[in-house]
Amino acid sequence: MAEEVDASELFNVGSTAAGSDMSDEELQKFYQDLLLKSQQEGENEPKQAQPWNTVKPTPGCCIKTKNIKTSEKVFINVCTSSNVPTPEAITEQELVCMLEKLEDRDEIVDYRVPMSLGEAHAEVDNRGNGCTAYDVIISPGFLHTINNSKVFFGFFMSVVFEGLFNKYNVELERNWVLLKNKKFLGTVEEQNLRKQTLIQEIPNKAPMTTETSTKKPKFKIMREPEEGHPEFLIAEVFLPRINKASAVLVDVGEDRLVVCTRPKEYLLDIFLPFNLVQEDCGSQFDVTTKHLTVTMPVQKLT
């Protein structure tokens, strides 16, 4: 441990040195040694622990949606960091049962998803237009889980949308698009992750059941124009037991359409004969007719 030196003692020593017969060079060296000793003593003092960890997240995937109030494009950068805990490992079946229980206010379930929601930052999309991006950080293990399960991915996005609304009062369109060839919009910056301040979803506890069933809904795919190479594919999906648009999850891939619902009443997973322009796809659910319409622009022939 460094010896404590009283400020008055330093002054007295300095005064003595200044009044001595030291040469200018000796006096300069004396003060340099004194300053160095003071700096070393300061470095040896215990530092107060910070309430956060500084990390540089790893890009995972990028989601495109829009702000409901302003219609502005919004991108969600899903990133990973080993500093974020991995949620409890459960099966897809168990998650579905939990989601079904949420429809009943008397049921209590428990599942927690640790994540960090970063503040909005202004960016420019690939067309040069201004947009907004949010960085969401989860554990590498949970990214692997959602990438291998449409059900987990849909649930994860619902948690993100609710978290952004609660934290920043921003309401985003639930019909989002997963960008295939982009993992991050903007520049990856270091972020401060607060310790023990991560989002938790589905509070409380209840036993889980494991039985559930899904149905493949009735649907039809139309092309426009009908002859030649189409400009659009239009999917109409009939979901008679769904009562609200927020219960419908739509995922459009390069040549694939996935529609699932919460609770897991319906699941449609089909491949399409044409490659799509994922960024420009859109969907709308009519609560009166119970029809979901998905409009999918087709890539032009090269």
PyMOL commands that set and color helices and strands:
alter all, ss='L'
color gray80, all
select helices_A, chain A and resi 7-18+24-44+92-101+140-147+150-168+245-247+278-280
alter helices_A, ss='H'
color red, helices_A
select strands_A, chain A and resi 52-55+58-66+73-80+116-117+121-124+130-138+177-179+191-194+218-224+232-238+248-252+256-261+267-271+282-286+291-297
alter strands_A, ss='S'
color yellow, strands_A
deselect
rebuild
show_as cartoon
